[in-house]
Amino acid sequence: MSAMFRGVLGLFLLCGCVSAAPAAEYWVSGDNEVVGETRVISARYEDTFVALSSRYNVGYEALRRANPGVDAWLPGEGTKIVIPDRVVLPRAPHRGIVVNVAELRLYYFPAVSGPVPEGVDPNAVKVIVHPIGVGRLDWKTPLGLTTVTGKVANPTWTPPESIRKEHAERGDILPRVVPAGPDNPLGRFALRLGLPSYMIHGTNKSVGIGMRVTHGCIRLFPEDIEAMYKMVPVGTQVRIVNQPHKLGWGPDGLYLEAHLTLEQVAAAEEGLDEPTPEGDARTLAPEAETAEAPESLLTALTRAYVAATETRRTDVRWDFAEQVMKDARGVPELVSASSAVVAASD
């Protein structure tokens, strides 16, 4: 772990636990793939990105990338802060839980029973969006398809031997079983997944939400996991993907939302520890995504464009789209050259 990362995390812990705002909920109608709105607020003199992350239920890293050049610890009275609430939905089936590790977000598409709200398309799909913490670069969150196999309130934690060893090397001796309570890093609620040792759970340190800080599990604000615990039935499908570049259709054209790739994240961090031995890295079969060699941003943009334009097409401002890819601010940008859309030919 880099010295810079340890310093930032240390400052996080000094801030203590905070309560998160309600999660964002949207209704998705027709072919629309963009939901939410990007907001701009004026910072108060006491604001930090940690406090804003909790207040607006967005991830710390999402705030940092959306506001380049702004001091995360002292934005300053009156500084304009972008709250990245607008998102392009991941390219995945709109059902169950979809986790996109690249953007540090979880999407839950609950089954809708009963009538939808007045003015909403009766065929609309509901989606609830949560910021999450995911695995560190040396403890990657596995990709693939699994299910929720159980729900646990007040879970105990049995840390794997590899984690106990890592902590012991830092002089932190973990017990074989950490009881439920305020010192339990799983928080008060957990959803067990079909892959042993991996869960979607809460936390006793909310300040890690929106960062790559876990040993592979998916971490939510305490309020968010409590809501998920109540809503998500056992057997729910969970699809974990890595989509740093998302193209999707909004009402006025094609939008591009770009995040850093894992390779870019690794390059940005200095003094990384040695990767975990390969035997400790677990993947899901047979649907698991495989790691790919780093590709150019133009190649990644082209791949995303092909996937997004299977049924309809529009002219794209390619130079602008490439710049959006390079900036990787995580804020959807309209890249269509015009609102004209044509059906894609076979």
C-alpha positions as CSV (number, residue, x, y, z in Angstrom):
1,M,0.0,0.0,0.0
2,S,1.4,3.4,-0.9
3,A,2.3,5.9,1.7
4,M,0.0,8.4,0.1
5,F,-2.9,6.0,0.3
6,R,-2.2,5.2,4.0
7,G,-2.2,8.9,4.8
8,V,-5.5,9.5,3.1
9,L,-7.1,6.4,4.8
10,G,-5.7,7.6,8.1
11,L,-7.4,11.0,7.7
12,F,-10.6,9.1,6.8
13,L,-10.6,7.2,10.0
14,L,-10.2,10.4,12.0
15,C,-13.5,11.6,10.6
16,G,-15.4,8.7,12.3
17,C,-18.6,7.1,11.1
18,V,-21.2,9.2,9.2
19,S,-24.8,8.6,8.1
20,A,-25.5,8.4,4.4
21,A,-28.4,10.1,2.6
22,P,-31.0,7.9,1.0
23,A,-30.0,5.9,-2.1
24,A,-30.9,7.2,-5.6
25,E,-34.0,5.5,-7.1
26,Y,-35.1,5.8,-10.7
27,W,-37.6,4.3,-13.1
28,V,-36.1,3.3,-16.5
29,S,-38.5,3.5,-19.4
30,G,-38.2,2.1,-22.9
31,D,-34.7,2.2,-24.4
32,N,-33.4,4.9,-22.0
33,E,-30.1,3.9,-20.5
34,V,-29.2,7.2,-18.7
35,V,-30.8,8.1,-15.3
36,G,-30.3,10.8,-12.7
37,E,-29.1,14.4,-13.0
38,T,-25.6,15.9,-12.4
39,R,-25.9,18.5,-9.7
40,V,-23.6,21.4,-8.8
41,I,-23.6,22.7,-5.2
42,S,-21.6,25.4,-3.4
43,A,-19.3,24.0,-0.7
44,R,-19.5,25.3,2.9
45,Y,-16.3,26.2,4.7
46,E,-16.4,23.0,6.8
47,D,-17.1,20.6,3.9
48,T,-14.8,17.8,2.9
49,F,-15.4,15.1,0.2
50,V,-15.8,12.6,3.0
51,A,-18.8,14.6,4.4
52,L,-20.2,15.3,1.0
53,S,-19.9,11.6,0.1
54,S,-22.2,10.7,3.0
55,R,-24.5,13.7,2.6
56,Y,-25.3,13.0,-1.1
57,N,-24.8,9.1,-1.1
58,V,-22.0,9.2,-3.6
59,G,-18.6,7.6,-3.5
60,Y,-15.5,9.5,-2.4
61,E,-13.6,8.5,-5.6
62,A,-16.5,9.5,-7.7
63,L,-16.5,13.0,-6.1
64,R,-12.7,13.3,-6.6
65,R,-12.7,12.3,-10.2
66,A,-15.7,14.6,-11.0
67,N,-14.0,17.6,-9.4
68,P,-10.4,17.7,-10.7
69,G,-8.3,20.4,-9.1
70,V,-10.5,20.7,-6.0
71,D,-8.9,20.0,-2.7
72,A,-10.8,17.0,-1.2
73,W,-10.1,18.1,2.3
74,L,-10.6,21.8,2.0
75,P,-12.7,22.7,-1.0
76,G,-13.3,26.2,0.3
77,E,-16.3,28.3,1.1
78,G,-18.4,28.8,-2.1
79,T,-16.4,26.4,-4.3
80,K,-18.6,24.7,-6.9
81,I,-18.7,21.0,-6.4
82,V,-20.1,18.5,-9.0
83,I,-22.3,15.8,-7.5
84,P,-22.2,13.0,-10.0
85,D,-25.7,11.6,-9.7
86,R,-26.3,11.0,-13.4
87,V,-25.2,7.6,-14.6
88,V,-25.2,5.5,-17.7
89,L,-26.5,2.0,-16.8
90,P,-24.1,-0.8,-17.2
91,R,-24.5,-3.0,-20.2
92,A,-26.1,-6.0,-18.5
93,P,-29.5,-7.4,-18.0
94,H,-31.7,-5.1,-15.9
95,R,-32.6,-7.6,-13.2
96,G,-31.2,-8.5,-9.8
97,I,-28.0,-6.9,-8.7
98,V,-25.4,-5.5,-11.1
99,V,-22.0,-4.5,-9.6
100,N,-19.6,-2.5,-11.7
101,V,-16.3,-2.5,-10.0
102,A,-14.8,0.0,-12.4
103,E,-17.2,2.8,-11.3
104,L,-17.6,1.6,-7.7
105,R,-21.3,1.4,-7.9
106,L,-24.0,-1.3,-7.3
107,Y,-27.3,-1.3,-9.2
108,Y,-30.3,-3.2,-7.8
109,F,-33.2,-3.9,-10.2
110,P,-36.0,-5.2,-7.8
111,A,-39.0,-7.1,-9.1
112,V,-41.9,-4.6,-9.4
113,S,-45.2,-5.7,-7.9
114,G,-48.3,-3.7,-8.1
115,P,-48.9,-0.5,-10.1
116,V,-46.1,2.0,-10.8
117,P,-46.3,5.6,-9.7
118,E,-48.6,7.9,-11.7
119,G,-47.0,9.2,-14.9
120,V,-44.5,6.3,-15.1
121,D,-44.5,3.9,-18.0
122,P,-46.3,0.7,-16.8
123,N,-43.5,-1.3,-18.3
124,A,-40.7,0.7,-16.6
125,V,-38.0,-1.0,-14.6
126,K,-37.0,0.3,-11.2
127,V,-33.3,0.7,-10.3
128,I,-31.7,1.7,-7.0
129,V,-28.1,2.9,-7.1
130,H,-25.6,2.6,-4.3
131,P,-21.9,3.7,-4.0
132,I,-19.7,0.8,-2.9
133,G,-16.2,-0.1,-1.7
134,V,-14.6,-3.0,-3.6
135,G,-11.4,-5.0,-3.5
136,R,-7.9,-3.5,-3.5
137,L,-5.7,-4.0,-6.5
138,D,-4.0,-6.9,-4.8
139,W,-7.4,-8.4,-3.6
140,K,-9.6,-7.9,-6.6
141,T,-13.3,-8.4,-6.4
142,P,-14.1,-11.4,-8.6
143,L,-16.1,-10.9,-11.8
144,G,-18.9,-13.1,-13.0
145,L,-22.4,-14.3,-12.3
146,T,-23.6,-15.6,-8.9
147,T,-26.6,-15.4,-6.5
148,V,-27.5,-14.3,-3.1
149,T,-27.4,-17.5,-1.1
150,G,-28.2,-16.1,2.4
151,K,-28.9,-13.0,4.5
152,V,-27.3,-12.5,7.9
153,A,-28.1,-9.9,10.6
154,N,-25.4,-9.1,13.1
155,P,-22.9,-11.3,11.3
156,T,-19.7,-12.6,12.8
157,W,-16.5,-12.5,10.8
158,T,-14.2,-15.5,10.3
159,P,-11.2,-13.9,8.6
160,P,-9.4,-16.2,6.2
161,E,-5.9,-17.3,7.1
162,S,-4.4,-15.1,4.3
163,I,-6.0,-12.0,5.8
164,R,-4.9,-12.9,9.4
165,K,-1.4,-13.3,8.1
166,E,-1.5,-9.9,6.4
167,H,-2.7,-8.2,9.6
168,A,-0.1,-10.1,11.7
169,E,2.7,-8.8,9.5
170,R,1.5,-5.3,10.5
171,G,1.4,-6.2,14.2
172,D,-2.4,-6.4,14.2
173,I,-3.4,-9.9,15.5
174,L,-6.9,-10.8,14.4
175,P,-8.9,-13.3,16.4
176,R,-10.1,-16.4,14.5
177,V,-13.7,-15.1,14.9
178,V,-14.7,-11.5,15.2
179,P,-18.0,-11.3,17.1
180,A,-20.9,-9.1,16.0
181,G,-20.7,-5.6,17.3
182,P,-19.2,-2.1,16.6
183,D,-15.7,-3.6,15.9
184,N,-16.9,-6.0,13.3
185,P,-15.9,-4.7,9.8
186,L,-18.9,-6.5,8.2
187,G,-21.3,-4.1,9.9
188,R,-24.8,-5.1,11.0
189,F,-26.0,-6.8,7.8
190,A,-24.6,-9.0,5.1
191,L,-25.8,-10.8,1.9
192,R,-23.9,-14.0,1.3
193,L,-22.9,-14.8,-2.3
194,G,-22.5,-18.1,-4.1
195,L,-18.8,-17.8,-4.0
196,P,-17.5,-18.7,-0.5
197,S,-15.8,-15.9,1.5
198,Y,-17.4,-13.2,-0.6
199,M,-20.3,-11.0,0.6
200,I,-22.1,-7.8,0.1
201,H,-22.0,-6.2,3.5
202,G,-22.1,-3.1,5.6
203,T,-19.2,-1.6,7.5
204,N,-18.1,0.0,10.8
205,K,-16.0,2.5,8.8
206,S,-18.3,4.3,6.3
207,V,-15.4,6.5,5.1
208,G,-14.2,3.6,2.9
209,I,-17.2,3.7,0.7
210,G,-16.4,4.6,-2.9
211,M,-12.8,3.3,-2.7
212,R,-10.8,0.1,-3.5
213,V,-10.2,-0.9,0.2
214,T,-11.6,-4.3,0.8
215,H,-10.3,-7.8,0.5
216,G,-12.6,-8.5,-2.4
217,C,-16.1,-8.1,-0.7
218,I,-18.5,-5.4,-1.7
219,R,-19.0,-2.8,1.0
220,L,-22.0,-0.4,1.4
221,F,-23.0,2.4,3.7
222,P,-24.7,1.0,6.8
223,E,-28.1,2.5,5.8
224,D,-27.8,1.1,2.2
225,I,-27.0,-2.5,3.3
226,E,-29.9,-2.3,5.8
227,A,-32.3,-1.4,3.0
228,M,-30.8,-4.1,0.7
229,Y,-31.1,-6.7,3.5
230,K,-34.8,-5.9,3.8
231,M,-35.5,-5.9,0.0
232,V,-33.3,-8.5,-1.6
233,P,-34.6,-12.0,-1.6
234,V,-32.4,-15.1,-1.4
235,G,-31.7,-16.4,-4.9
236,T,-31.4,-12.9,-6.4
237,Q,-29.0,-12.9,-9.3
238,V,-25.7,-11.0,-8.8
239,R,-23.7,-10.0,-11.9
240,I,-20.3,-8.4,-11.2
241,V,-18.7,-6.6,-14.2
242,N,-15.8,-4.4,-15.0
243,Q,-17.0,-1.7,-17.4
244,P,-14.9,1.5,-17.1
245,H,-16.3,2.9,-20.3
246,K,-20.1,3.0,-20.7
247,L,-22.0,4.3,-23.7
248,G,-25.8,4.5,-23.4
249,W,-28.8,6.2,-24.9
250,G,-30.5,9.1,-23.3
251,P,-33.6,11.0,-24.6
252,D,-31.3,13.4,-26.6
253,G,-28.7,11.0,-27.9
254,L,-25.7,8.9,-27.0
255,Y,-23.9,9.5,-23.7
256,L,-20.4,8.4,-22.7
257,E,-19.3,7.8,-19.1
258,A,-15.7,7.1,-18.6
259,H,-13.8,5.8,-15.5
260,L,-10.2,4.8,-14.9
261,T,-9.3,1.3,-15.8
262,L,-7.6,-0.9,-13.2
263,E,-4.4,-0.5,-15.2
264,Q,-4.7,3.3,-14.9
265,V,-5.5,3.1,-11.2
266,A,-2.4,0.9,-10.7
267,A,-0.2,3.3,-12.6
268,A,-1.5,6.2,-10.6
269,E,-0.6,4.6,-7.2
270,E,3.0,4.6,-6.1
271,G,4.8,2.0,-4.0
272,L,2.2,-0.8,-4.4
273,D,2.7,-3.9,-2.3
274,E,3.5,-7.1,-4.2
275,P,0.4,-8.7,-5.8
276,T,-1.3,-11.5,-3.9
277,P,-0.1,-15.0,-5.0
278,E,-2.2,-16.2,-8.0
279,G,-3.7,-19.0,-5.9
280,D,-5.5,-16.4,-3.7
281,A,-7.3,-14.8,-6.6
282,R,-10.7,-16.4,-7.2
283,T,-13.0,-16.1,-10.2
284,L,-16.5,-17.3,-11.0
285,A,-17.1,-20.0,-13.6
286,P,-18.4,-20.5,-16.2
287,E,-19.7,-16.9,-16.7
288,A,-16.6,-15.3,-15.2
289,E,-15.1,-12.5,-17.3
290,T,-11.4,-13.0,-18.1
291,A,-8.7,-10.4,-17.7
292,E,-7.7,-8.7,-20.9
293,A,-4.4,-7.1,-22.0
294,P,-4.5,-3.3,-21.6
295,E,-6.0,-1.7,-24.8
296,S,-5.8,1.8,-26.1
297,L,-8.6,4.2,-25.2
298,L,-9.6,4.5,-28.8
299,T,-10.0,0.7,-29.0
300,A,-12.0,0.7,-25.8
301,L,-14.2,3.5,-27.2
302,T,-14.8,1.6,-30.4
303,R,-15.7,-1.6,-28.5
304,A,-18.2,0.4,-26.4
305,Y,-19.7,2.1,-29.5
306,V,-20.2,-1.2,-31.3
307,A,-22.0,-2.7,-28.2
308,A,-24.2,0.4,-27.8
309,T,-25.2,0.7,-31.5
310,E,-26.4,-2.8,-32.3
311,T,-30.0,-1.5,-33.0
312,R,-29.6,2.2,-33.6
313,R,-26.9,4.6,-34.6
314,T,-26.1,8.3,-34.5
315,D,-23.1,10.4,-35.6
316,V,-20.5,10.8,-32.8
317,R,-18.1,13.6,-32.0
318,W,-15.1,11.3,-31.9
319,D,-12.5,13.9,-30.8
320,F,-14.7,15.0,-27.9
321,A,-15.4,11.3,-27.0
322,E,-11.7,10.6,-26.9
323,Q,-11.2,13.5,-24.6
324,V,-13.9,12.2,-22.3
325,M,-12.1,8.9,-22.2
326,K,-8.8,10.6,-21.3
327,D,-10.3,12.7,-18.6
328,A,-12.2,9.8,-17.0
329,R,-14.3,12.0,-14.8
330,G,-17.1,9.5,-14.4
331,V,-19.7,12.1,-15.5
332,P,-21.9,11.2,-18.5
333,E,-21.3,13.5,-21.5
334,L,-23.4,13.8,-24.6
335,V,-21.2,12.6,-27.5
336,S,-23.8,12.5,-30.3
337,A,-23.1,15.0,-33.0
338,S,-26.9,15.5,-33.5
339,S,-30.1,14.1,-32.1
340,A,-30.8,12.2,-35.4
341,V,-30.9,8.5,-34.7
342,V,-31.3,5.8,-37.4
343,A,-31.9,2.1,-37.2
344,A,-28.7,0.0,-37.5
345,S,-28.6,-2.1,-40.6
346,D,-27.8,-5.8,-40.4
